[in-house]
Amino acid sequence: MTDGHSKEAGRTRTDGTYTSYERLAGPLDDPAGEAGYDGQHPPRMGFFTDTSVCIGCKACEVACKEWNGVPGDVLDMTGMSYDNTTELGANSWRHVAFIEQTVPIQEDVDILGSLSAANNSGDEAGSPTPASRTPEETAGTRGSDLGMPGVGPPVTPGAQGALQDDREVRWLMSSDVCKHCTHAACLDVCPTGSLFRTEYGTVVVQEDICNGCGYCIPACPYGVIDQRPDDGRAFKCTLCYDRMGDGLEPACAKACPTNSIQYGPLDELRERAAERVEKLQERGITEARLYGHEPTDGVGGDGAFFLLLDEPEVYGLPPDPVVTTRDLPSMWRYAGAAAVGTMAAVAAAFVGGRR
C-alpha cells in the first residue's frame, strides 16, 4: 500500500523528523515540537478520567462554566436519564454521563481499596468485609436501594418490569471532555488558525478569530466541538490554558471531590492509569479498561483518556476513532490523477478533431 495512512508508507521519512504517516495519524512523541515549539517547551499535559470513582456530582461541569464563562443553558430533565446536559457542546465543555444498566448481581468489590487497606492494617472493628458476607447478605445490599431516585412509579416486587432476583441496577457515570488528540483533525481543517496546538500539546480555540465556517465540527471524530447558535463561532474545552500558564490545574480537576479527574504530565498519567486498571482487575473488576491512551490508535492517542468499566459504546464513545484528515494525501493524489486524465482526454479530442 502507498496510501498516506498505511504503516508501510510511514516507513519513508520525507522531512528528516517525522514521516508523513506520523504527521497525519501515527504515533507522535512530541505534538508540541511538531507544531514548532522548541525543545525547551513544557511536557505534554492532559487528563486521566477514572470513571470508576465518578459519583455524578457534576461539580466539574459547574466549575468549567464558572471559570471559563461558559453560558448556562436552560436545563430540563430528558425523561430518559438523570443527565440533564445530554452531550458535549458549545455551552457544555464537560459532560457527566449517567448510564443505568441492569446486570447480574456480583460480589461487592471494594473499588476504592479502603476496606482492603483497613484489613491489611489489622482493623477488626470495622464493618464486615465483602468476603465475609453471605450471598443472601450480598443480594440484600445490592439491587435493592442504590440511594438514587427512581424513574416513574414504584415497582411492586414480582410485577412486570421488576428486577429479577439475580439482577441489580448499576450506574455508570463518566465526565466526558475534549480529547485533545495527538492528531487533531479540527486543527487541520481550520482555515483561520483559530484552532492551534499549545506548548503543552493541547488544542485550543481562539474565539476572537474564529470565522464560524464550521469545518472543524464534522472533522472531529468524537463530536466534541460545536458552534454556539447565537453567534456561530466554535467552542470547546481549552484544558484551562490560562490556568496552566500559571501552574494551576484545570478548574474541573480542581473541583472533582473524588479525584476522578486527574491532571498532569501525560506520561505520568498513563503510568498511573495502568496501575489503577491492574488493581481493579486484581479485585475482580475484569471489565476495567483504558480508552484513548494508546499512541497507535486512529488518532495517535488522546491527551484526555479514560478508565471505563464497560465498552466505549456504552458511554457514547466511538470504539475505533480515526482522525478524519488521515486520507487527505491519497485523496489529493486521486484528484490530481483524475484532473491529469481529464486534461489528456480533452487534448486528445482536440488533436483528433483537427485531423
Salt bridges, closest charged atoms under 4 A:
ASP15 OD2 - ARG23 NH2 2.09
GLU22 OE1 - ARG13 NH1 3.44
ASP30 OD2 - HIS41 NE2 2.99
GLU34 OE2 - ARG23 NH1 2.03
ASP50 OD2 - ARG276 NE 2.91
GLU61 OE2 - LYS58 NZ 2.94
ASP83 OD1 - LYS58 NZ 3.47
ASP83 OD2 - HIS95 NE2 2.55
ASP108 OD2 - ARG133 NH1 2.56
ASP108 OD1 - ARG142 NH1 2.21
GLU168 OE1 - ARG142 NE 2.89
ASP176 OD1 - LYS179 NZ 3.00
ASP231 OD2 - ARG233 NH2 3.03
ASP310 OD2 - ARG170 NH2 3.34
GLU311 OE2 - ARG289 NH1 3.12
ASP327 OD1 - HIS5 ND1 2.67
ASP327 OD1 - ARG326 NE 3.45
